[in-house]
Amino acid sequence: MVVDDSRIMRNIVKNTFELLRIPVQFLEAADGRQALDILLSSKIDLVLLDWNIPSMSGIEFLKKVRSMDNYRHTPIVMVTSEASKLNIVEAVTAGVTAYIIKPFSEKIFVEKLSKIEF
């Protein structure tokens, strides 16, 4: 699932998977509440999550998901322009699997995702 309020950014993430020939089925959410609804009604194997999203921030979403038994170990990758060390530390402390800073290169994207076990 790709969670970002920018349709352009959601498309960039999806297109990156296509360019890398990684076959996946995408679900999209434009805000935290919508993402949570999708998570509760679907089987999600990976979440690509922006920090700055409406209705529930990415960090709030991350903390909420990590408190849920059935999604405690689901990979969640923060894909965000929030590059401060404090934000990265907060995300790591909350249980993020990986952290990618926008704008990202295909190389960084592949490097981060290749370290994730599904």
C-alpha positions in Angstrom: 0.0 0.0 0.0 1.2 3.5 -0.9 0.1 6.2 1.5 0.8 9.7 0.3 -1.5 12.7 -0.1 0.2 13.5 -3.5 -1.2 11.4 -6.4 2.0 12.3 -8.2 4.2 10.8 -5.5 2.0 7.7 -5.3 2.5 7.3 -9.1 6.3 7.8 -8.8 6.5 5.0 -6.2 4.3 2.7 -8.4 6.3 3.5 -11.5 9.6 2.8 -9.7 8.3 -0.7 -9.0 7.3 -1.1 -12.6 10.7 0.1 -13.9 12.4 -2.3 -11.6 10.0 -5.1 -12.9 8.8 -5.9 -9.4 5.3 -7.3 -9.9 3.0 -6.0 -7.1 -0.6 -5.1 -6.6 -1.0 -1.6 -5.2 -3.6 -0.2 -2.9 -3.5 3.6 -2.4 -4.5 5.9 0.4 -4.3 9.7 0.4 -4.5 10.1 4.2 -3.9 8.2 7.4 -7.5 7.3 8.2 -8.1 5.9 4.7 -4.9 3.9 5.0 -6.0 2.5 8.3 -9.4 1.5 6.9 -7.6 -0.3 4.0 -5.3 -2.0 6.4 -8.2 -3.3 8.5 -10.0 -4.6 5.4 -7.2 -6.0 3.3 -4.1 -8.2 3.5 -1.2 -5.8 3.2 2.4 -7.0 2.9 4.2 -3.7 2.6 3.4 -0.1 3.5 5.2 2.9 1.8 4.2 5.8 4.0 4.7 9.6 3.9 5.1 11.5 7.1 3.0 14.5 6.1 -0.5 13.2 5.3 -3.9 14.5 6.4 -6.2 13.2 9.1 -3.5 11.1 10.8 0.2 11.8 10.3 2.5 9.1 9.0 4.2 8.7 12.4 0.8 8.4 14.1 -0.2 5.8 11.6 3.0 3.9 12.2 2.6 3.9 15.9 -1.1 2.7 15.6 -0.1 -0.1 13.2 2.7 -1.2 15.4 0.3 -1.6 18.3 -1.9 -4.0 16.3 -0.9 -7.7 16.8 -1.5 -8.8 13.2 0.5 -5.9 11.7 3.3 -5.6 14.3 5.9 -7.1 11.8 4.5 -5.8 8.5 7.3 -3.9 6.7 6.6 -0.1 6.8 8.9 2.1 4.8 8.7 5.8 5.5 9.1 7.7 2.1 9.2 11.3 3.1 10.9 14.7 2.7 11.3 14.8 6.5 15.1 14.5 6.8 15.9 15.7 10.3 17.7 13.3 12.6 14.9 13.8 15.2 12.3 12.5 12.8 14.3 9.6 11.7 15.0 8.6 15.3 11.3 9.0 16.2 10.4 6.7 13.2 13.0 4.1 14.1 11.9 4.2 17.7 8.3 3.7 16.6 9.2 0.7 14.5 9.7 1.8 11.0 11.4 -0.8 8.8 13.3 1.6 6.5 13.5 5.3 5.9 13.8 6.8 2.4 14.2 10.6 2.0 12.5 12.3 -1.0 13.6 12.8 -3.7 15.0 9.3 -3.9 16.9 7.6 -6.7 16.1 4.1 -8.0 19.4 2.9 -6.5 18.4 4.0 -3.0 14.9 2.7 -3.4 16.2 -0.8 -4.5 18.9 -0.8 -1.8 16.3 -0.1 1.0 13.7 -2.5 -0.3 16.2 -5.3 -0.9 17.0 -5.5 2.8 13.3 -6.1 3.8 12.1 -9.6 4.4 8.5 -10.4 3.3 
